[in-house]
Amino acid sequence: MTTTSHKPAHGPAVIRPRRLGMLLALFVALTLAAALSEGVYDIAFANLALDLSGLVSTIGLVYCAGYGVEVVASLAIGPLLDRRDATQVLITSYLLKIAVFALIALGSSFLSSQLWTIVAAAASVDFIHQVGQMALFVLLPRLIDADTLIKVQGIGASARAASQILSPVVAGLVISLMPGARGLIAAAGFQVLALLLLAGLIAVVRRHGTGTPPRTPFPGDAAEQDAAETAGSPSSPEALPSRRTVARTIVSSRAWSRYLVFHALTVLALSTAILSWIPLMRETLQMSAARSGTFLSASTAGALLGGLAVTKSGANRIYLSMRWAPALAATGTLIAALLGRTQWLLALGLVVFGIGFTVYLRSAGLVVQLRAPTDLLGTWNGLLDAVIRVVSAAGILTAGFLFDLVGGRAVYVTLGLVLLLTAALWASFGTSDQTSLQATPLHQK
């Protein structure tokens, strides 16, 4: 069996300064196009579900189904990305989304007039979207060097933040001009644009040379290694450890198990906070829906600044960022919760939270991209991502009940204290832990 090409022959390409600007511009455009497509299809599917059923609960059904399939994708697709070309998987995911949009928008009226087809289509798109996100996560560190990767992830975070401001406006305009299923035509158009930009980005990187290195056997998985050697192809995909082996390695590694526990606790607090700002402002701070939506944009502005901060950091400063970013997010959370009735302090708290939120999540992701075994990045990240998503969902559901029981201010003070705790935990993640992240039996020697 022949190994599928997915890594550079001489390691990730080092991007020259004159190419770096072009690469970053393409990635910003790619992020914006993909986000606009996502914004349009999210609103289109939600409106279709509401129009067909007349029940707001069906919107929750659409989002719940999407969240569930994303967890499945994280677990199921990770190993595929280690055995196939991540570029091909990413391109295929774009093409499949375009096909689904076209099928619903241009197909028979039956497809756009049945609630079950809308729910199924939305879940399918969410599954495909998650596969594409995972493929991009795996692809980038295999294509570009660490310093460029940090800049790309930082500018990508800023672009994503900008899209959160732009996307609802564009999506609303599209839906007003192309109501119903026809709005998915625009989603397909943005996805086509994203595909073209992806091709341009890959072309820029490949001018620096990529190829196909031979795989090296993985120690610590003797049974699969022996089977591969018996087959006469130690570099075949079958030589890769199983998902169970990778999971056991993560759990048995003190550094990675600490990373997972600290990260899960931090993301639980961050995700609960960012998804509960509207209830806090509406119910606790007695703000109108329009005003709370306006103030929410302050956290988006913070996210934009946070992305720029990541671009200025280097590989050696990632761990430092993971220490101060939760503390900064905690500061913003506590300011908004305790002093939020003063509007400029509320805005300040949201901006500060947005900076800490973005810097932390991008830095934590970079740790996985730069420290997990390259040939196992898909499986490794998929397992971590599935755990984080389940923990986050549990936190968000719990927060909803606590809002009704003890009030939003108590919930946010608790979240702020949890973030301060995680900042202290990350401060204990010392040099020995950082080194041990690359010292598991599954790291290539």
C-alpha positions, 0 to 999 in steps of 0.5 A: 500500500502506498502512503498518501502524501500529506507532509513536506519533504524537508519539513514545513515551508519557511515563508519569506517576508515578501511572500508572508504578506500575500499568504496572510492576505489570502488567509484573511480573505479565506477566513472571511469568505468561509465565515460569510458562507457559514453565517448565511447558511446558519440563518437560512437553515434556522429560518427554513426550520421556523417557517416550516414548523412555526415553532422556535424549538425547531431552531434548537433542534437544528443547532443541537443536531449540528453540535452532536454531529460535530462531536462525532466528526471529531472522534471519527475523522481524526484518524482519517486525516492522519492517513489521507492528504489533509488538503484533499479532505479540506477541498472535498469538504468545501465541494460537499457543502457547495453540493448540499447548498445547491441541492436544497436551493436548486432541487425540487420543492420537496427538499426545501419544504420538508422539516426533516430534510432541513434538519438533515441538511443542516446536520450534514453541513455541520458535520462537513464543516467540522471535518473541514475545520479539522483538516485545516487545523492539521494541514497548516502545521504540515505546510508552514513553519512555526513562526508563520503558523503563529502569525497565520493563526493570529491574523485568522483570529482577527479576521474571524472577529471581523467576520462576526461583525460583518457576517450577520449584516451580509446574511440578513441582506442576503436572506431579505433579497433571497428568502427561503432556500434561495439564500443557500445559493449565496452560501454556495457562492461564498464557499466557491470563493473560499475554495478558490482562495484556498487554492491560491494559499496552497499555491503560494506555500508550494512555491517554497517546495513540499513533498512526501517524506517517508513515514517512520515507525511509531514506537509504543505500538508494536503490534501495528508496527510488526503488522506493517513490517510483515506487509513489507511497508513500514510507512503504510497508513496501517503503521499508525497507532489506533485511536485507542492507543493515542487516547491511552498515550494522552491519558498516561502522559502527565504533561498531556493529561494536565494540559487536557484537564487545565484546558477543559476547565478553562474552555468550560468557563470561557465558552459559558461566559461568551455564550451567556453575555446576552442573558446577563445583559438582558436579565441582570443588567436590564438592557434591551435586546438591541442595546445588549446586541450593540454592547456584545460587539465590544467583545468582538473588538477585543477578539480582533485585538487579541488576534493581533496580539497572537501574531506578535508572539513567538513559539516560546511565548505561547505558554506565557500567553496561556497564563495571563490570557485566562487572568485577563478574561477573568478580569473582564468577566468580573468587571462586566458582572460587578460594575456592568451597570456603568456602561463604559465599564461594561464595554471595557470588561467585554473588550478585555474579556475578548482579548483574553478569550482569543489569545488563550484559545489560539495559544492552546490550539497552537500548543497542539499543532506544534507539540502533538506528533505531526503524523498523528495530529488529526487523531490527537486533536480529534480526541482532545476536541471531542472532550472539550466539546462535551465539557463545554456543552455540559457547562453551558447547560448547567449555567442556564439552570443556574441563571434561573436559580441564583442569577446571572451576576453570581454565575459570572462571578463564579466563572471569573473565579474559575478563570483565575484558578485556571490562570494559576494552574497554567502558571504551574505548567512549567518547563518540564511539562512543556518539554514532556509534551514532545516526549511521549512514546508516540513522538517520532525519534 
